[in-house]
Amino acid sequence: MGKDTQNFTSAATDVSEFITDLDGGMFERKLSVALSEVAAKVVDTDKSGDVQLKFRFTRIPGTTQVHVAHTLKYVKPTEDGKLTEEESRTTALHVGKYGKLTLTPENQLSFLDKAGEPHAS
């Protein structure tokens, strides 16, 4: 890997943190429920199910932030057909170096040490 790739990889968005940050943690909870319900119905009915995630990014004018519109859509098979659920919400996130997405700006976190305690002066 080249130097630029290494820097990009080390600064990339933490996917688990990204999912947790969306809609104040509710998106992660709803995704967990959707995955479990679809899997259970697939086993119960011996039919296929589907879970889809969609993200749309729009810049917030005058900032280094984006609105992330996140959509969760899932299809649960039933004995006689299927049930579909779809929900969309939007979360504002900061865009840092190399496009790293975070709930708070990276420079705001610099005043904390690794244990999450304020630096001693």
SULGI-V147045 format. One record per pair of residues at least 12 apart in sequence whose ideal C-beta (glycine too) atoms are under 7 Angstrom apart, sorted by the first residue. I is the first residue (numbers start at 1). J is the second residue. Records with the same first field share a line. If there is no record, write none. Layout:
# SULGI-V147045
I->J / J
This chain:
# SULGI-V147045
7->98
8->98
11->97 / 98 / 100
12->98 / 100
13->100 / 101
18->101
19->31
21->91 / 93 / 103
22->68 / 70 / 91
23->89 / 91
27->70 / 72 / 89
30->72 / 87
31->72
34->51 / 72 / 74
35->51
37->76
38->51 / 74 / 76
41->76 / 77
42->77
45->77 / 78 / 79
47->77
48->77
49->75 / 76 / 77
50->74 / 75
51->74
52->73
53->72
54->71
55->68 / 70
56->69
60->92
64->94 / 95
65->92 / 93 / 94 / 95
66->93 / 95
67->90 / 92
68->90 / 91 / 93
69->88 / 90
70->88 / 89 / 91
71->86 / 88
72->87
73->86
